[in-house]
Amino acid sequence: MRSDEVLKKAEEGFKESNKVLIRELVRDLEERGISPVISIGGKIRNLKLANVARKKSLEKELKKSGLESSDFCVLEEKEPKQKSSLVFVIKKTSGKIKQYKNTHLISDFNRDIAFFAN
């Protein structure tokens, strides 16, 4: 194996292990009753993994557009103060983040497919 192939394989391994670590960290914190707090756009957000229905509907859209659902993380505000809470879609490999209103998630996400595809 050439050195550039070794570096590429190592980079892929690091990316995959980081995905697993982040996912496990969020789950572990939630199991212990500790909410992950993340700073997005300069604001501290109390987030949780998105509910199953929301995640499934987003996975359908990802599949239609040819994107891998395993490359995305969907988080939502834990205790929204207003009815239309925010949902955060994060592409793991690029670190791209977009926030959407819960009520417009699918339509607005479809508008931004090109942003995540590049």
OpenMM code with the backbone's topology and positions (N, CA, C; nanometers):
from openmm import Vec3, app, unit

residues = "MET ARG SER ASP GLU VAL LEU LYS LYS ALA GLU GLU GLY PHE LYS GLU SER ASN LYS VAL LEU ILE ARG GLU LEU VAL ARG ASP LEU GLU GLU ARG GLY ILE SER PRO VAL ILE SER ILE GLY GLY LYS ILE ARG ASN LEU LYS LEU ALA ASN VAL ALA ARG LYS LYS SER LEU GLU LYS GLU LEU LYS LYS SER GLY LEU GLU SER SER ASP PHE CYS VAL LEU GLU GLU LYS GLU PRO LYS GLN LYS SER SER LEU VAL PHE VAL ILE LYS LYS THR SER GLY LYS ILE LYS GLN TYR LYS ASN THR HIS LEU ILE SER ASP PHE ASN ARG ASP ILE ALA PHE PHE ALA ASN".split()
positions = [
    Vec3(0.0849, -0.1176, 0.0000),
    Vec3(0.0000, 0.0000, 0.0000),
    Vec3(0.0895, 0.1240, 0.0000),
    Vec3(0.0555, 0.2188, -0.0855),
    Vec3(0.1333, 0.3420, -0.0931),
    Vec3(0.1020, 0.4306, 0.0260),
    Vec3(0.1925, 0.5247, 0.0513),
    Vec3(0.1761, 0.6114, 0.1685),
    Vec3(0.0507, 0.6986, 0.1588),
    Vec3(0.0157, 0.7444, 0.0374),
    Vec3(-0.1060, 0.8257, 0.0245),
    Vec3(-0.2313, 0.7428, 0.0518),
    Vec3(-0.2282, 0.6137, 0.0160),
    Vec3(-0.3412, 0.5251, 0.0461),
    Vec3(-0.3530, 0.5013, 0.1966),
    Vec3(-0.2382, 0.4860, 0.2614),
    Vec3(-0.2368, 0.4667, 0.4067),
    Vec3(-0.2943, 0.5896, 0.4764),
    Vec3(-0.2519, 0.7081, 0.4329),
    Vec3(-0.3033, 0.8319, 0.4920),
    Vec3(-0.4540, 0.8453, 0.4708),
    Vec3(-0.5000, 0.8103, 0.3513),
    Vec3(-0.6435, 0.8197, 0.3225),
    Vec3(-0.7223, 0.7243, 0.4123),
    Vec3(-0.6737, 0.6011, 0.4269),
    Vec3(-0.7411, 0.5026, 0.5132),
    Vec3(-0.7409, 0.5488, 0.6588),
    Vec3(-0.6296, 0.6059, 0.7036),
    Vec3(-0.6213, 0.6552, 0.8416),
    Vec3(-0.7199, 0.7694, 0.8631),
    Vec3(-0.7293, 0.8601, 0.7654),
    Vec3(-0.8231, 0.9724, 0.7763),
    Vec3(-0.9672, 0.9223, 0.7833),
    Vec3(-1.0015, 0.8240, 0.6993),
    Vec3(-1.1363, 0.7665, 0.7021),
    Vec3(-1.1646, 0.7026, 0.8378),
    Vec3(-1.0647, 0.6346, 0.8924),
    Vec3(-1.0797, 0.5722, 1.0235),
    Vec3(-1.1032, 0.6738, 1.1337),
    Vec3(-1.0291, 0.7851, 1.1287),
    Vec3(-1.0476, 0.8911, 1.2288),
    Vec3(-1.1870, 0.9515, 1.2204),
    Vec3(-1.2333, 0.9784, 1.0974),
    Vec3(-1.3669, 1.0364, 1.0800),
    Vec3(-1.4734, 0.9435, 1.1367),
    Vec3(-1.4620, 0.8150, 1.1041),
    Vec3(-1.5619, 0.7189, 1.1517),
    Vec3(-1.5573, 0.7056, 1.3033),
    Vec3(-1.4380, 0.7014, 1.3598),
    Vec3(-1.4288, 0.6881, 1.5056),
    Vec3(-1.4823, 0.8131, 1.5751),
    Vec3(-1.4611, 0.9311, 1.5165),
    Vec3(-1.5164, 1.0540, 1.5744),
    Vec3(-1.6680, 1.0523, 1.5731),
    Vec3(-1.7285, 1.0023, 1.4638),
    Vec3(-1.8745, 0.9924, 1.4562),
    Vec3(-1.9272, 0.9048, 1.5687),
    Vec3(-1.8628, 0.7907, 1.5863),
    Vec3(-1.9067, 0.6964, 1.6894),
    Vec3(-1.8896, 0.7578, 1.8276),
    Vec3(-1.7767, 0.8237, 1.8516),
    Vec3(-1.7522, 0.8854, 1.9821),
    Vec3(-1.8550, 0.9925, 2.0152),
    Vec3(-1.8854, 1.0782, 1.9185),
    Vec3(-1.9832, 1.1849, 1.9422),
    Vec3(-2.1201, 1.1257, 1.9698),
    Vec3(-2.1609, 1.0299, 1.8881),
    Vec3(-2.2918, 0.9664, 1.9061),
    Vec3(-2.3007, 0.8990, 2.0429),
    Vec3(-2.1964, 0.8263, 2.0806),
    Vec3(-2.1954, 0.7576, 2.2099),
    Vec3(-2.1916, 0.8567, 2.3259),
    Vec3(-2.1193, 0.9657, 2.3086),
    Vec3(-2.1126, 1.0679, 2.4132),
    Vec3(-2.2502, 1.1285, 2.4381),
    Vec3(-2.3207, 1.1645, 2.3308),
    Vec3(-2.4544, 1.2225, 2.3453),
    Vec3(-2.5476, 1.1228, 2.4133),
    Vec3(-2.5450, 0.9974, 2.3692),
    Vec3(-2.6317, 0.8949, 2.4300),
    Vec3(-2.5976, 0.8735, 2.5773),
    Vec3(-2.4683, 0.8666, 2.6073),
    Vec3(-2.4257, 0.8447, 2.7457),
    Vec3(-2.4710, 0.9594, 2.8355),
    Vec3(-2.4544, 1.0811, 2.7875),
    Vec3(-2.4979, 1.1966, 2.8663),
    Vec3(-2.6484, 1.1933, 2.8898),
    Vec3(-2.7254, 1.1610, 2.7852),
    Vec3(-2.8709, 1.1567, 2.8000),
    Vec3(-2.9145, 1.0459, 2.8956),
    Vec3(-2.8468, 0.9298, 2.8897),
    Vec3(-2.8802, 0.8197, 2.9810),
    Vec3(-2.8557, 0.8588, 3.1262),
    Vec3(-2.7592, 0.9433, 3.1492),
    Vec3(-2.7272, 0.9875, 3.2850),
    Vec3(-2.8086, 1.1095, 3.3270),
    Vec3(-2.8969, 1.1530, 3.2385),
    Vec3(-2.9807, 1.2682, 3.2706),
    Vec3(-2.9114, 1.4016, 3.2507),
    Vec3(-2.7999, 1.3993, 3.1780),
    Vec3(-2.7253, 1.5223, 3.1513),
    Vec3(-2.7469, 1.5591, 3.0051),
    Vec3(-2.7957, 1.6776, 2.9817),
    Vec3(-2.8193, 1.7223, 2.8442),
    Vec3(-2.6913, 1.7771, 2.7843),
    Vec3(-2.6603, 1.7346, 2.6603),
    Vec3(-2.5448, 1.7953, 2.5952),
    Vec3(-2.5753, 1.9414, 2.5642),
    Vec3(-2.4857, 2.0284, 2.5994),
    Vec3(-2.5024, 2.1710, 2.5727),
    Vec3(-2.3978, 2.2087, 2.4694),
    Vec3(-2.4446, 2.2662, 2.3599),
    Vec3(-2.3575, 2.2945, 2.2473),
    Vec3(-2.3726, 2.4413, 2.2093),
    Vec3(-2.2624, 2.5031, 2.1712),
    Vec3(-2.2678, 2.6410, 2.1234),
    Vec3(-2.2783, 2.6388, 1.9713),
    Vec3(-2.3880, 2.6938, 1.9207),
    Vec3(-2.4078, 2.7036, 1.7763),
    Vec3(-2.4405, 2.8482, 1.7447),
    Vec3(-2.3635, 2.9058, 1.6556),
    Vec3(-2.3869, 3.0450, 1.6172),
    Vec3(-2.3700, 3.1415, 1.7324),
    Vec3(-2.2831, 3.1091, 1.8273),
    Vec3(-2.2577, 3.1974, 1.9399),
    Vec3(-2.3596, 3.1884, 2.0516),
    Vec3(-2.4599, 3.1019, 2.0372),
    Vec3(-2.5605, 3.0834, 2.1417),
    Vec3(-2.5472, 2.9439, 2.2007),
    Vec3(-2.5597, 2.9357, 2.3317),
    Vec3(-2.5559, 2.8064, 2.3991),
    Vec3(-2.6921, 2.7402, 2.3816),
    Vec3(-2.6916, 2.6171, 2.3330),
    Vec3(-2.8154, 2.5441, 2.3069),
    Vec3(-2.8181, 2.4154, 2.3890),
    Vec3(-2.9314, 2.3884, 2.4499),
    Vec3(-2.9539, 2.2639, 2.5227),
    Vec3(-3.0237, 2.1699, 2.4247),
    Vec3(-2.9510, 2.0709, 2.3739),
    Vec3(-3.0004, 1.9881, 2.2647),
    Vec3(-3.0167, 1.8420, 2.3037),
    Vec3(-3.0955, 1.7720, 2.2233),
    Vec3(-3.1119, 1.6272, 2.2364),
    Vec3(-3.1210, 1.5694, 2.0961),
    Vec3(-3.1039, 1.4383, 2.0854),
    Vec3(-3.1215, 1.3731, 1.9567),
    Vec3(-3.2665, 1.3904, 1.9136),
    Vec3(-3.2885, 1.4155, 1.7857),
    Vec3(-3.4238, 1.4385, 1.7344),
    Vec3(-3.5091, 1.3138, 1.7512),
    Vec3(-3.6404, 1.3347, 1.7619),
    Vec3(-3.7300, 1.2203, 1.7770),
    Vec3(-3.7286, 1.1347, 1.6508),
    Vec3(-3.7717, 1.0113, 1.6660),
    Vec3(-3.7618, 0.9120, 1.5589),
    Vec3(-3.8393, 0.9549, 1.4343),
    Vec3(-3.9600, 1.0064, 1.4512),
    Vec3(-4.0422, 1.0461, 1.3361),
    Vec3(-3.9741, 1.1558, 1.2547),
    Vec3(-3.9182, 1.2535, 1.3228),
    Vec3(-3.8500, 1.3640, 1.2539),
    Vec3(-3.7275, 1.3115, 1.1798),
    Vec3(-3.6540, 1.2237, 1.2448),
    Vec3(-3.5340, 1.1677, 1.1833),
    Vec3(-3.5694, 1.0831, 1.0610),
    Vec3(-3.6756, 1.0034, 1.0705),
    Vec3(-3.7181, 0.9181, 0.9586),
    Vec3(-3.7589, 1.0018, 0.8378),
    Vec3(-3.8340, 1.1093, 0.8614),
    Vec3(-3.8772, 1.1930, 0.7489),
    Vec3(-3.7573, 1.2597, 0.6814),
    Vec3(-3.6576, 1.2972, 0.7599),
    Vec3(-3.5375, 1.3567, 0.7018),
    Vec3(-3.4567, 1.2509, 0.6262),
    Vec3(-3.4517, 1.1285, 0.6783),
    Vec3(-3.3795, 1.0202, 0.6109),
    Vec3(-3.4388, 0.9920, 0.4731),
    Vec3(-3.5712, 1.0010, 0.4594),
    Vec3(-3.6359, 0.9822, 0.3283),
    Vec3(-3.5848, 1.0856, 0.2290),
    Vec3(-3.5765, 1.2098, 0.2735),
    Vec3(-3.5295, 1.3173, 0.1858),
    Vec3(-3.3829, 1.2977, 0.1485),
    Vec3(-3.3025, 1.2521, 0.2436),
    Vec3(-3.1611, 1.2268, 0.2153),
    Vec3(-3.1467, 1.1165, 0.1114),
    Vec3(-3.2264, 1.0118, 0.1261),
    Vec3(-3.2208, 0.8993, 0.0324),
    Vec3(-3.2595, 0.9448, -0.1083),
    Vec3(-3.3654, 1.0272, -0.1183),
    Vec3(-3.4089, 1.0794, -0.2488),
    Vec3(-3.2975, 1.1582, -0.3169),
    Vec3(-3.2211, 1.2319, -0.2381),
    Vec3(-3.1164, 1.3173, -0.2945),
    Vec3(-2.9829, 1.2456, -0.3109),
    Vec3(-2.9755, 1.1189, -0.2681),
    Vec3(-2.8529, 1.0418, -0.2847),
    Vec3(-2.7487, 1.0646, -0.1766),
    Vec3(-2.7872, 1.1270, -0.0660),
    Vec3(-2.6946, 1.1496, 0.0449),
    Vec3(-2.7097, 1.0385, 0.1489),
    Vec3(-2.6017, 1.0064, 0.2174),
    Vec3(-2.6019, 0.9015, 0.3194),
    Vec3(-2.6598, 0.9533, 0.4503),
    Vec3(-2.7627, 0.8884, 0.4999),
    Vec3(-2.8236, 0.9333, 0.6258),
    Vec3(-2.7291, 0.9138, 0.7441),
    Vec3(-2.6378, 0.8166, 0.7330),
    Vec3(-2.5433, 0.7931, 0.8429),
    Vec3(-2.4424, 0.9071, 0.8573),
    Vec3(-2.4344, 0.9932, 0.7565),
    Vec3(-2.3416, 1.1061, 0.7594),
    Vec3(-2.4047, 1.2305, 0.8223),
    Vec3(-2.5292, 1.2181, 0.8700),
    Vec3(-2.5999, 1.3323, 0.9260),
    Vec3(-2.6432, 1.3059, 1.0691),
    Vec3(-2.6422, 1.4111, 1.1475),
    Vec3(-2.6899, 1.4074, 1.2853),
    Vec3(-2.8007, 1.5119, 1.2954),
    Vec3(-2.9124, 1.4720, 1.3573),
    Vec3(-3.0258, 1.5633, 1.3710),
    Vec3(-3.0512, 1.5852, 1.5195),
    Vec3(-3.0374, 1.7099, 1.5625),
    Vec3(-3.0578, 1.7466, 1.7024),
    Vec3(-3.1703, 1.8484, 1.7115),
    Vec3(-3.2361, 1.8533, 1.8259),
    Vec3(-3.3404, 1.9532, 1.8475),
    Vec3(-3.3281, 2.0097, 1.9870),
    Vec3(-3.3882, 2.1251, 2.0074),
    Vec3(-3.3851, 2.1873, 2.1389),
    Vec3(-3.4590, 2.0989, 2.2381),
    Vec3(-3.4001, 2.0847, 2.3557),
    Vec3(-3.4583, 1.9956, 2.4554),
    Vec3(-3.5888, 2.0497, 2.5118),
    Vec3(-3.5896, 2.1724, 2.5517),
    Vec3(-3.7096, 2.2322, 2.6105),
    Vec3(-3.7366, 2.3657, 2.5422),
    Vec3(-3.8039, 2.3600, 2.4276),
    Vec3(-3.8290, 2.4858, 2.3568),
    Vec3(-3.9232, 2.5759, 2.4346),
    Vec3(-3.8924, 2.7038, 2.4332),
    Vec3(-3.9766, 2.8008, 2.5036),
    Vec3(-4.0951, 2.8420, 2.4169),
    Vec3(-4.0798, 2.8307, 2.2866),
    Vec3(-4.1907, 2.8621, 2.1982),
    Vec3(-4.2342, 2.7348, 2.1259),
    Vec3(-4.3518, 2.7395, 2.0647),
    Vec3(-4.4070, 2.6205, 1.9997),
    Vec3(-4.3186, 2.5682, 1.8875),
    Vec3(-4.2694, 2.6558, 1.8017),
    Vec3(-4.1891, 2.6085, 1.6891),
    Vec3(-4.0426, 2.6025, 1.7302),
    Vec3(-4.0018, 2.4883, 1.7801),
    Vec3(-3.8634, 2.4722, 1.8243),
    Vec3(-3.7710, 2.4609, 1.7035),
    Vec3(-3.6432, 2.4700, 1.7299),
    Vec3(-3.5440, 2.4622, 1.6241),
    Vec3(-3.4868, 2.3221, 1.6148),
    Vec3(-3.4579, 2.2826, 1.4914),
    Vec3(-3.3943, 2.1548, 1.4625),
    Vec3(-3.2621, 2.1873, 1.3942),
    Vec3(-3.1555, 2.1179, 1.4347),
    Vec3(-3.0234, 2.1397, 1.3777),
    Vec3(-2.9820, 2.0158, 1.3003),
    Vec3(-2.9474, 2.0351, 1.1733),
    Vec3(-2.9002, 1.9261, 1.0885),
    Vec3(-2.7510, 1.9478, 1.0691),
    Vec3(-2.6735, 1.8445, 1.1012),
    Vec3(-2.5277, 1.8544, 1.0954),
    Vec3(-2.4740, 1.7452, 1.0044),
    Vec3(-2.3935, 1.7841, 0.9065),
    Vec3(-2.3255, 1.6851, 0.8232),
    Vec3(-2.1935, 1.6538, 0.8917),
    Vec3(-2.1766, 1.5299, 0.9314),
    Vec3(-2.0627, 1.4906, 1.0146),
    Vec3(-1.9287, 1.5060, 0.9434),
    Vec3(-1.9214, 1.4659, 0.8165),
    Vec3(-1.7913, 1.4679, 0.7500),
    Vec3(-1.7414, 1.6082, 0.7196),
    Vec3(-1.8324, 1.7019, 0.6980),
    Vec3(-1.7888, 1.8379, 0.6649),
    Vec3(-1.8057, 1.9354, 0.7811),
    Vec3(-1.8882, 1.8987, 0.8798),
    Vec3(-1.9148, 1.9879, 0.9916),
    Vec3(-2.0137, 2.0989, 0.9582),
    Vec3(-2.0781, 2.0901, 0.8414),
    Vec3(-2.1761, 2.1919, 0.8030),
    Vec3(-2.3004, 2.1796, 0.8901),
    Vec3(-2.3501, 2.2941, 0.9360),
    Vec3(-2.4671, 2.2973, 1.0245),
    Vec3(-2.5695, 2.3950, 0.9681),
    Vec3(-2.6945, 2.3531, 0.9695),
    Vec3(-2.8054, 2.4429, 0.9353),
    Vec3(-2.9126, 2.4257, 1.0414),
    Vec3(-2.9787, 2.5331, 1.0739),
    Vec3(-3.0895, 2.5247, 1.1689),
    Vec3(-3.2196, 2.5529, 1.0959),
    Vec3(-3.3233, 2.4824, 1.1375),
    Vec3(-3.4544, 2.4942, 1.0749),
    Vec3(-3.5610, 2.5027, 1.1821),
    Vec3(-3.6711, 2.5693, 1.1493),
    Vec3(-3.7869, 2.5643, 1.2376),
    Vec3(-3.8481, 2.4261, 1.2224),
    Vec3(-3.8892, 2.3699, 1.3325),
    Vec3(-3.9482, 2.2372, 1.3339),
    Vec3(-4.0605, 2.2243, 1.2312),
    Vec3(-4.1410, 2.3278, 1.2187),
    Vec3(-4.2580, 2.3226, 1.1317),
    Vec3(-4.2240, 2.3274, 0.9827),
    Vec3(-4.1011, 2.3709, 0.9474),
    Vec3(-4.0617, 2.3822, 0.8062),
    Vec3(-3.9398, 2.2967, 0.7733),
    Vec3(-3.9097, 2.1994, 0.8544),
    Vec3(-3.7851, 2.1240, 0.8402),
    Vec3(-3.7671, 2.0663, 0.7001),
    Vec3(-3.8621, 1.9878, 0.6525),
    Vec3(-3.8444, 1.9164, 0.5263),
    Vec3(-3.8372, 2.0121, 0.4075),
    Vec3(-3.9290, 2.1066, 0.3991),
    Vec3(-3.9278, 2.1987, 0.2840),
    Vec3(-3.8009, 2.2841, 0.2824),
    Vec3(-3.7599, 2.3331, 0.3969),
    Vec3(-3.6383, 2.4150, 0.4026),
    Vec3(-3.5126, 2.3312, 0.3799),
    Vec3(-3.5126, 2.2075, 0.4299),
    Vec3(-3.3974, 2.1200, 0.4080),
    Vec3(-3.3817, 2.0908, 0.2589),
    Vec3(-3.4921, 2.0638, 0.1895),
    Vec3(-3.4856, 2.0379, 0.0451),
    Vec3(-3.4267, 2.1565, -0.0300),
    Vec3(-3.4542, 2.2760, 0.0164),
    Vec3(-3.3982, 2.3970, -0.0437),
    Vec3(-3.2456, 2.4002, -0.0274),
    Vec3(-3.1955, 2.3410, 0.0817),
    Vec3(-3.0529, 2.3468, 0.1144),
    Vec3(-2.9738, 2.2213, 0.0763),
    Vec3(-3.0334, 2.1304, 0.0011),
    Vec3(-2.9646, 2.0051, -0.0347),
    Vec3(-2.8280, 2.0328, -0.0973),
    Vec3(-2.8195, 2.1289, -0.1874),
    Vec3(-2.6922, 2.1596, -0.2543),
    Vec3(-2.5855, 2.2024, -0.1540),
    Vec3(-2.6252, 2.2741, -0.0492),
    Vec3(-2.5315, 2.3170, 0.0552),
    Vec3(-2.4655, 2.1957, 0.1203),
    Vec3(-2.5444, 2.0934, 0.1506),
    Vec3(-2.4906, 1.9746, 0.2163),
    Vec3(-2.4193, 1.8814, 0.1189),
    Vec3(-2.4585, 1.8826, -0.0084),
    Vec3(-2.3995, 1.7920, -0.1073),
    Vec3(-2.2559, 1.8305, -0.1415),
    Vec3(-2.2221, 1.9567, -0.1313),
    Vec3(-2.0866, 2.0025, -0.1681),
    Vec3(-1.9920, 1.9941, -0.0526),
] * unit.nanometer
topology = app.Topology()
chain = topology.addChain("A")
for resn in residues:
    res = topology.addResidue(resn, chain)
    for name in ("N", "CA", "C"):
        topology.addAtom(name, app.Element.getBySymbol(name[0]), res)
